[in-house]
Amino acid sequence: MCGFVGFINDIADIEKNNAEVKAMADRIIHRGPDMDDIYVDENVSLGFRRLSIIDLEGGSQPIYNEDRTLVLVFNGEIYNYKEIRKELVEKGHKFYTDTDSEVLVHGYEEYGADLPKKLRGMFAFVIWDKTKKKLFGARDIFGIKPFFYYIKDGNFLFASEIKAFLSNPRFDKEFNEDRLPEYLSFEYVPSRETLFKHVYKLAPASCFTYENGNFREMKYYNMRYHVDESKTLDEWQDIISETFRDSCAVHSIADVEVGGFLSSGVDSSYAVKEMSLRNDVKTFSVGYEEEKYSELKYAQDFAKTIGVENYAKKISADEFFDAAPLVQYHMDEPLPNPSAISLYFLAKMASEHVKVVLSGEGADELFGGYHYYMDPLYFEKYQTEVPYILRKGLADAVKPLPFFHGKRFLTRGAMPLEEYYIRNNYNFTFDERKLVMKFGCGAPDPAVFTAPYFGECKGLDDVTRMQYVDMQTWLCQDILVKADRMSMANSLELRVPFLDREMLNVALSIPAKYRVSKTKAKIALRGAALKQVPEKVASMPKTGFLTPLNDWLKRDKFYGEVKDEFNSSEADEFFNIEYINKLLDDHREGKAKNMKRIWSVYSFLLWYRRYFIEEK
């Protein structure tokens, strides 16, 4: 795992460009503390930081082809590199390292822009063609590895993390205020834009070229369901078992020790069990002193049952709040998911023992693990048998009423899927954004950003459509962002064996009835896991990465810390001070459960202070 940076030169000053690209690379030293190197010619400057995992001695970057006309910088792992290498050697290519990185530069020689289609792995990379004076780059199909670029006034910069741009004088740092409303609704910016003006994300499953000042982005893979109704549930469970075993095996390839994150859930437990069949495995778990939020006992009991070593840590409230500013810095953009801080401490502990860990991200999105995927099954009869006009009338009638059992069903049952499901619930709705924001909210309704994804899967059942939209939004914009940033902040490589090209192919084939029912989620996956883990673990309900933040915000100390931020000059610049303070006070007094909204505003303020006040 590594990090890279680069830019198109605006002046042919080798010494100056050397210094600037090195400064950019040093800004993200946490992504690769083992070594660094740069490449600079009259047209381009490339920088690299390495965390040595495969070919510890020979895998340094930049990497070149035989005649050194192609130059590569790369972040990630290619799990099928041995097969690709064999094919390339047979075609006459000569390799001078044993690293997976080198297959990319020779692969580009051979396959050109079709190279990403052949790759099984997590990756972001750039190749500079010295002869054509052209950049080519790509990002993996899930968006596991990050890729950012900056375009303004003829300047083109790129990097694994936005913060690297701060060290380049070509970068004009500006806050992208127009995207703040979307952040408040989604907890991230749901488009290619970021909260920095002129900084963009390369989309997952995309590649690009930059030539003669022109940037062109292209999709090289489109996710499409191809459901196979001919197989039984038992057959699907066997297919999952076989495919996941292979995925865990290739994801464990390394020249360093590989460990595993372990919670109480089936996903991480299943991965750890598969790893333990081949090697001794160190596992890592975090929890809290507040036992009702802690998964430590379940994780430790499972580790003991299967005979693997487990390291555990209890996170205190003080540690959690003290880490919050640093976590938001490492995120590049504010990401208020409280589990990110838990993940930070988990990665920090693991990095003291191993360089690589496997984790369970992605299983819920691919195999139907969230409880709200059951909603369409409950709404189906109501929506088909009760006329829309009647459902609409009932929804309008109950909306102003206090909460009662069934209110949610009546209000949501009157809406089509595109309306009632977007990350299940907005953090701040369209109307609430007008109340929380100080300046005028001319941004579009959040549904505008998810409508294209619903359109892409039109005609599929509602459960499948929910999963598809989650994979295009929530998974790559939240889950994988915090996984990458929190692991890399601690110089730890995190691998996700569920998010594998072969696992995806299986997931896109399984009928919805084997993914979700009215009473069960991840049906086929849990059945496959049951072949390896105890029934208690395989049937463990989905809990998420719980934190006691809801309770901590009511304590005087932490209430006071948040209160100070809510009354700061930065808060007054963007938010209705009276409104956000009422959110905090109502939460403390038990009048409302506002934890998510409070933490969203607070996280933004911590992030904004670091990047636009403290960072000059």
C-alpha positions in Angstrom: 0.0 0.0 0.0 1.3 3.4 -0.9 0.5 6.9 -1.9 1.3 8.9 -5.0 1.3 12.5 -6.1 2.0 14.4 -9.3 1.4 17.4 -11.6 1.9 18.6 -15.1 4.8 21.0 -15.1 4.0 24.6 -16.0 7.7 25.5 -16.1 10.7 23.4 -17.0 12.6 24.1 -13.7 13.7 20.6 -12.7 15.1 21.7 -9.3 11.9 23.6 -8.4 9.6 20.8 -9.6 11.7 18.3 -7.7 11.2 20.2 -4.4 7.5 20.7 -5.0 6.6 17.1 -5.8 8.7 15.9 -2.9 6.8 18.2 -0.5 3.5 16.8 -1.8 4.7 13.3 -1.2 6.0 14.1 2.2 2.6 15.5 3.1 1.2 11.9 2.8 4.1 10.1 4.4 1.7 8.1 6.6 0.6 6.2 3.4 4.2 5.0 2.9 6.8 5.6 5.5 9.2 2.9 4.2 10.7 4.8 1.3 10.1 7.6 -1.2 11.2 8.5 -4.7 10.3 10.9 -7.5 10.5 11.2 -11.2 10.7 14.6 -12.9 11.2 15.5 -16.6 10.4 18.7 -18.5 6.7 17.8 -18.7 5.6 16.0 -15.6 6.5 15.5 -11.9 5.6 12.2 -10.1 6.1 11.4 -6.4 5.7 8.2 -4.4 5.6 7.0 -0.8 5.9 3.3 -0.2 4.5 0.9 2.4 6.5 -2.3 1.5 4.2 -5.4 1.3 5.3 -7.4 -1.8 8.9 -7.7 -3.1 10.3 -5.7 -0.1 13.6 -5.1 -1.7 12.8 -4.6 -5.4 9.3 -3.1 -5.4 10.2 0.6 -5.2 8.5 3.2 -7.5 8.3 4.9 -9.9 8.5 1.8 -12.1 9.5 1.8 -15.8 9.0 -0.4 -18.9 12.0 -1.8 -20.7 13.0 1.3 -22.6 11.9 3.7 -19.8 9.3 5.4 -22.0 6.5 4.6 -19.6 6.6 5.6 -15.9 4.2 4.3 -13.2 3.1 5.3 -9.8 0.6 3.0 -8.1 -1.4 2.6 -4.9 -3.0 -0.8 -4.1 -2.6 -4.5 -4.7 -3.2 -6.6 -7.9 -4.2 -10.1 -6.8 -4.0 -11.7 -10.2 -0.6 -10.2 -11.1 1.1 -13.6 -11.4 -1.3 -14.7 -14.1 -1.0 -11.4 -15.9 2.8 -11.5 -15.6 2.9 -15.0 -17.1 0.9 -13.9 -20.0 3.0 -10.8 -20.6 6.3 -12.8 -20.3 4.9 -15.2 -23.0 4.4 -12.1 -25.2 8.0 -11.1 -24.8 7.9 -8.5 -22.0 10.9 -8.5 -19.6 10.4 -8.0 -15.9 13.1 -6.7 -13.5 11.2 -7.0 -10.2 8.8 -9.5 -8.5 6.3 -6.8 -7.5 2.7 -6.7 -8.6 3.2 -3.0 -9.7 5.3 -3.9 -12.7 2.5 -5.8 -14.4 0.7 -2.5 -14.8 3.4 -0.8 -16.8 4.0 -3.8 -19.1 0.3 -4.4 -19.2 -0.3 -0.9 -20.5 2.2 -1.5 -23.2 0.4 -4.6 -24.3 -3.3 -3.8 -23.7 -3.5 0.0 -23.6 -6.7 1.5 -22.1 -8.1 -2.1 -21.7 -5.6 -2.9 -19.0 -8.0 -2.0 -16.0 -10.5 -4.6 -17.3 -8.0 -7.4 -16.7 -7.2 -6.4 -13.1 -8.4 -8.2 -10.0 -7.5 -6.0 -7.0 -7.8 -2.6 -5.3 -5.9 0.1 -7.1 -5.4 3.6 -8.3 -2.5 4.4 -10.6 -1.0 6.8 -13.2 1.2 6.0 -16.1 3.1 8.7 -17.9 3.9 8.1 -21.6 7.0 10.1 -22.3 6.8 9.6 -26.1 3.1 10.7 -26.5 3.3 13.1 -23.5 0.1 11.6 -22.2 -1.1 10.5 -18.7 -3.3 7.5 -18.3 -4.8 6.5 -14.9 -7.5 4.3 -13.4 -9.3 3.4 -10.2 -10.7 0.0 -9.1 -14.3 -1.0 -9.7 -15.4 -0.4 -6.1 -13.4 2.7 -5.4 -11.4 1.0 -2.6 -8.4 3.1 -3.4 -8.7 6.9 -3.7 -7.8 9.2 -6.6 -8.2 13.0 -6.6 -7.4 15.5 -9.2 -7.3 19.3 -9.4 -8.0 21.3 -12.6 -7.9 25.1 -12.8 -6.3 27.7 -15.1 -4.3 25.1 -17.0 -3.0 23.4 -13.9 -3.5 19.7 -13.4 -2.5 18.0 -10.1 -3.4 14.5 -8.8 -2.8 12.6 -5.6 -4.0 9.8 -3.4 -5.2 12.4 -0.8 -6.4 15.9 -1.2 -4.1 17.2 1.5 -1.1 16.6 -0.7 -2.3 19.6 -2.9 -1.7 21.9 0.0 2.1 21.6 -0.5 1.9 22.7 -4.2 1.9 26.4 -5.1 -0.3 25.7 -8.1 -3.1 24.8 -5.8 -5.6 27.6 -5.0 -7.4 26.4 -1.9 -11.0 27.5 -1.9 -14.0 26.2 0.1 -16.7 24.8 -2.1 -19.6 26.3 -0.3 -22.1 25.2 -2.9 -21.7 21.5 -1.9 -22.3 22.1 1.9 -26.0 21.4 1.6 -25.4 17.9 0.1 -22.9 17.1 2.8 -25.5 18.0 5.4 -28.0 15.6 3.9 -25.7 12.6 2.9 -22.8 13.1 5.3 -20.6 13.2 2.2 -20.6 15.0 -1.2 -22.6 12.6 -3.4 -20.9 13.6 -6.7 -17.5 13.9 -8.3 -17.0 17.2 -6.7 -15.5 17.8 -3.2 -15.6 20.5 -0.6 -12.6 22.0 -2.2 -13.3 24.0 -5.4 -11.8 22.5 -8.6 -10.9 19.2 -6.8 -12.6 16.1 -8.1 -12.8 12.4 -7.4 -12.1 10.0 -10.2 -15.2 7.7 -10.2 -14.9 4.0 -9.3 -14.5 1.7 -12.3 -13.2 4.7 -14.4 -10.0 5.5 -16.2 -8.8 8.8 -17.7 -6.3 10.4 -20.1 -4.8 13.8 -19.8 -3.1 15.0 -23.0 -2.5 18.5 -24.4 -4.3 20.1 -21.5 -7.5 18.0 -22.1 -8.9 15.7 -19.4 -11.1 12.8 -20.4 -12.8 10.3 -18.1 -14.2 7.0 -19.2 -16.0 4.1 -17.5 -14.3 0.8 -18.1 -16.7 -1.4 -16.2 -20.5 -1.2 -15.6 -22.1 -3.1 -12.7 -25.0 -5.1 -14.0 -27.1 -7.8 -12.3 -27.4 -11.2 -14.2 -29.5 -13.2 -11.8 -29.5 -17.0 -12.1 -32.7 -18.5 -10.9 -31.7 -22.1 -11.8 -29.6 -22.8 -8.6 -30.9 -23.8 -5.2 -30.0 -22.0 -2.0 -27.6 -24.8 -1.1 -25.8 -24.5 -4.4 -25.4 -20.7 -3.9 -24.0 -21.3 -0.4 -21.4 -23.7 -1.9 -20.5 -21.2 -4.6 -20.1 -18.4 -2.0 -17.9 -20.7 0.2 -15.6 -21.7 -2.7 -15.3 -18.1 -4.1 -14.7 -16.5 -0.7 -12.1 -19.1 0.2 -10.2 -18.2 -2.9 -10.7 -14.5 -2.3 -9.3 -14.7 1.2 -6.3 -16.7 -0.1 -5.4 -14.1 -2.7 -6.0 -11.2 -0.4 -3.6 -12.8 2.1 -0.7 -12.7 -0.4 2.1 -10.7 1.1 5.8 -10.8 2.1 4.8 -9.5 5.6 2.4 -10.8 8.3 -1.3 -10.4 7.6 -3.8 -10.0 10.4 -7.6 -9.5 10.7 -10.1 -7.1 12.1 -12.7 -8.9 14.3 -16.0 -7.7 15.5 -19.1 -9.7 16.7 -20.5 -9.8 13.1 -20.5 -12.7 10.7 -18.5 -10.8 8.0 -15.2 -10.3 9.8 -15.6 -13.6 11.7 -16.0 -15.5 8.4 -12.9 -13.8 7.0 -10.8 -14.5 10.0 -11.9 -18.2 10.1 -10.9 -18.6 6.4 -7.5 -17.0 7.1 -6.9 -19.2 10.1 -7.3 -22.3 8.0 -3.9 -21.5 6.3 -1.9 -19.4 8.8 -1.7 -18.3 12.4 -3.7 -15.1 12.5 -3.5 -12.1 14.9 -6.9 -10.5 15.3 -7.8 -7.0 16.5 -11.0 -5.7 18.2 -12.1 -2.6 19.9 -14.9 -1.8 22.3 -16.0 0.6 25.0 -16.2 0.7 28.8 -19.9 1.0 28.3 -20.7 -2.7 27.8 -24.0 -2.3 26.0 -22.1 -0.7 23.1 -19.1 -3.1 23.2 -18.6 -6.1 20.9 -15.4 -7.1 22.6 -16.8 -10.1 24.5 -18.3 -11.6 21.4 -15.1 -11.1 19.4 -12.9 -12.4 22.1 -15.0 -15.5 22.6 -15.0 -16.3 18.9 -11.2 -15.8 18.7 -10.8 -18.3 21.6 -13.2 -20.7 20.0 -11.3 -20.9 16.7 -7.9 -20.6 18.4 -6.5 -17.3 17.1 -4.7 -14.6 19.0 -6.8 -11.5 19.8 -5.7 -8.0 20.8 -8.4 -5.8 22.2 -8.7 -2.2 23.3 -11.5 -0.3 25.1 -11.8 3.3 23.9 -12.6 5.9 26.5 -14.8 9.0 25.8 -11.8 11.3 26.3 -9.8 9.3 23.7 -12.7 9.5 21.3 -13.2 13.2 21.5 -9.4 14.0 21.6 -9.0 12.0 18.3 -11.9 13.7 16.5 -9.9 16.6 15.0 -7.0 14.4 13.8 -9.6 11.9 12.2 -11.3 14.7 10.3 -7.9 15.9 9.0 -7.0 12.5 7.7 -10.4 12.2 6.0 -9.6 15.1 3.6 -13.3 15.9 3.7 -15.5 15.9 6.8 -17.0 12.4 7.4 -19.1 12.3 10.5 -19.7 8.6 10.8 -18.7 8.0 14.5 -17.4 4.5 13.6 -14.5 6.2 11.8 -12.9 7.1 15.2 -13.4 3.5 16.4 -11.7 2.4 13.2 -8.8 4.8 13.8 -8.0 3.2 17.1 -8.5 -0.3 15.7 -6.0 0.4 12.9 -3.6 2.1 15.3 -3.5 -1.0 17.5 -3.2 -3.4 14.6 -0.3 -1.4 13.1 1.8 -2.1 16.2 1.7 -5.8 15.3 1.2 -6.3 11.5 1.4 -4.3 8.2 -1.7 -5.8 6.6 -5.2 -6.7 7.8 -8.3 -8.2 6.2 -11.7 -6.7 7.0 -15.4 -7.4 6.3 -16.5 -4.2 4.5 -18.8 -4.7 1.5 -20.6 -7.9 2.5 -23.8 -6.1 3.5 -24.1 -4.1 0.2 -23.2 -7.1 -2.0 -25.2 -9.8 -0.2 -28.1 -7.9 1.3 -27.1 -7.3 4.9 -29.0 -4.2 6.0 -32.3 -4.6 7.8 -33.9 -1.8 5.7 -33.5 -4.0 2.6 -36.6 -5.8 4.0 -38.8 -2.7 3.7 -39.9 -3.4 0.1 -41.1 -6.8 1.1 -43.4 -5.3 3.7 -44.6 -2.5 1.4 -45.2 -4.7 -1.6 -48.8 -5.9 -0.8 -49.8 -2.5 0.6 -48.6 -0.7 -2.5 -50.1 -3.1 -5.0 -53.5 -3.6 -3.3 -54.2 -0.1 -1.9 -54.7 2.7 -4.5 -52.1 5.4 -4.5 -54.6 8.2 -3.8 -55.7 6.4 -0.6 -52.1 5.7 0.5 -51.3 9.4 -0.1 -54.3 10.6 1.9 -53.3 8.4 4.9 -49.7 9.5 4.7 -50.8 13.2 4.7 -53.1 12.6 7.6 -50.6 11.0 9.9 -47.6 13.2 9.1 -48.4 15.9 11.7 -49.3 13.3 14.4 -46.9 12.3 17.2 -45.0 9.1 16.7 -47.0 5.9 16.9 -46.4 2.3 15.9 -47.2 2.2 12.2 -46.6 5.8 11.3 -43.4 5.1 9.5 -45.1 2.4 7.4 -48.0 4.7 6.4 -45.8 7.6 5.5 -43.2 5.7 3.6 -45.7 3.3 2.0 -47.2 6.1 0.0 -43.9 6.9 -1.7 -42.1 5.2 -4.6 -38.7 3.6 -3.8 -36.8 6.6 -5.2 -38.4 8.9 -2.6 -38.5 6.8 0.5 -35.0 5.2 0.2 -31.9 7.3 -0.1 -29.4 6.1 2.5 -32.6 5.1 4.2 -32.9 8.5 5.9 -31.3 11.8 5.2 -29.3 13.4 8.0 -30.8 16.8 7.2 -33.8 16.8 4.9 -34.2 19.4 2.1 -36.4 21.5 4.4 -34.2 21.1 7.4 -31.2 22.3 5.5 -32.9 25.7 5.1 -33.2 25.9 8.9 -29.7 24.8 9.8 -27.8 26.8 7.1 -27.2 30.5 7.5 -26.9 31.4 3.9 -29.5 30.8 1.2 -29.9 27.1 0.3 -30.3 27.1 -3.5 -29.0 23.5 -3.8 -31.2 20.9 -5.4 -33.2 18.3 -3.5 -30.8 15.4 -2.5 -32.8 13.0 -4.7 -31.3 14.6 -7.8 -28.0 13.0 -7.0 -29.4 9.4 -6.6 -31.9 9.5 -9.4 -29.4 8.5 -12.1 -28.5 5.4 -10.1 -32.1 4.3 -9.7 -32.5 4.9 -13.4 -29.5 2.6 -14.2 -31.2 -0.3 -12.4 -34.7 0.4 -13.5 -36.8 -2.8 -14.0 -35.1 -4.7 -11.2 -36.9 -5.6 -7.9 -36.7 -3.0 -5.2 -34.4 -4.9 -2.9 -31.8 -5.2 -5.7 -32.2 -1.6 -6.6 -31.5 -0.5 -3.0 -28.4 -2.6 -3.0 -27.2 -1.2 -6.3 -27.7 2.4 -5.2 -25.9 1.7 -2.0 -22.9 0.2 -3.9 -22.8 3.4 -6.1 -23.1 5.8 -3.2 -22.8 4.8 0.5 -20.2 2.1 0.0 -17.7 4.1 -2.0 -18.4 7.5 -0.4 -18.5 6.5 3.3 -17.6 2.9 4.1 -14.5 2.7 1.9 -13.3 6.2 2.6 -13.1 5.7 6.3 -11.5 2.3 5.8 -8.8 3.7 3.6 -8.0 6.8 5.5 -8.1 5.4 9.0 -5.9 2.4 8.0 -3.4 4.6 6.0 -3.3 7.2 8.8 -1.6 4.4 10.7 0.5 3.1 7.8 -1.6 -0.1 7.7 -2.8 -1.8 4.6 -6.5 -2.8 4.8 -7.8 -5.4 2.4 -11.4 -6.3 1.8 -12.0 -9.8 0.5 -15.7 -9.4 0.0 -15.0 -6.6 -2.4 -13.4 -8.8 -5.0 -14.1 -9.0 -8.7 -15.0 -12.7 -8.4 -17.2 -12.2 -5.3 -19.0 -9.4 -7.0 -19.8 -11.7 -10.0 -21.4 -14.2 -7.6 -23.3 -11.5 -5.7 -24.7 -10.1 -9.0 -26.1 -13.6 -9.8 -27.9 -14.5 -6.6 -31.7 -14.2 -6.7 -33.1 -11.6 -4.3 -35.0 -14.3 -2.4 -31.6 -15.8 -1.3 -30.4 -12.4 -0.2 -33.3 -10.9 1.8 -36.6 -12.1 3.3 -39.0 -10.4 5.7 -37.2 -11.9 8.6 -33.6 -12.6 7.4 -30.8 -10.7 5.7 -27.7 -12.0 3.9 -29.4 -15.4 3.7 -27.1 -17.1 1.3 -23.9 -15.6 2.8 -24.9 -16.5 6.3 -25.5 -20.1 5.1 -22.1 -20.2 3.6 -20.5 -18.8 6.8 -22.3 -21.4 8.9 -20.1 -24.0 7.2 -17.1 -22.3 9.0 -18.3 -20.4 12.0 -20.7 -21.3 14.9 -24.4 -20.8 14.4 -24.5 -18.1 17.0 -22.0 -16.0 15.0 -23.5 -16.8 11.6 -27.0 -15.6 12.8 -25.8 -12.6 14.7 -28.0 -9.6 13.7 -26.4 -6.6 12.0 -25.4 -4.0 14.6 -23.0 -1.7 12.8 -20.0 -0.3 14.5 -21.8 1.1 17.6 -20.4 3.9 19.8 -21.7 5.4 23.0 -21.6 8.9 21.4 -25.4 9.4 21.9 -24.8 9.2 25.7 -21.4 11.0 25.7 -23.0 14.1 24.2 -25.1 14.5 27.3 -22.1 14.6 29.6 -21.1 18.1 30.8 -17.6 17.9 29.5 -18.4 16.8 25.9 -21.6 18.8 25.7 -19.4 21.8 26.6 -16.8 21.0 23.9 -19.4 20.8 21.2 -21.2 23.9 22.5 -18.0 25.9 22.2 -17.7 24.9 18.5 -21.4 25.6 17.9 -20.9 29.1 19.1 -17.6 29.8 17.3 -17.1 32.4 14.6 -16.7 29.5 12.1 -20.1 28.2 13.0 -21.6 31.6 12.8 -20.3 31.9 9.2 -22.3 28.9 7.9 -25.0 27.9 10.4 -28.0 29.2 12.2 -26.4 29.3 15.7 -29.8 29.3 17.5 -30.9 26.2 15.5 -27.8 24.1 16.0 -27.7 24.9 19.7 -31.3 23.8 20.1 -30.4 20.5 18.4 -27.7 20.1 21.1 -29.8 21.2 24.0 -32.8 19.1 23.0 -30.6 16.1 22.7 -29.0 16.6 26.1 -32.4 17.0 27.7 -33.8 13.9 26.1 -36.4 15.8 24.0 -34.9 14.4 20.7 -32.3 12.0 19.4 -30.1 14.4 17.5 -26.7 12.7 17.7 -26.2 12.3 14.0 -27.1 15.9 13.2 -25.0 17.2 16.0 -22.0 15.2 15.0 -22.4 16.1 11.3 -22.1 19.8 12.1 -19.4 19.3 14.7 -17.3 17.2 12.4 -17.6 19.8 9.6 -16.5 22.6 12.0 -13.4 20.6 13.1 -12.5 19.9 9.5 -13.0 23.5 8.4 -10.9 24.8 11.3 -8.0 22.6 10.4 -8.0 23.1 6.6 -9.1 26.7 6.3 -8.1 28.4 9.6 -5.1 26.6 10.9 -3.7 25.4 7.6 -2.1 28.3 5.8 
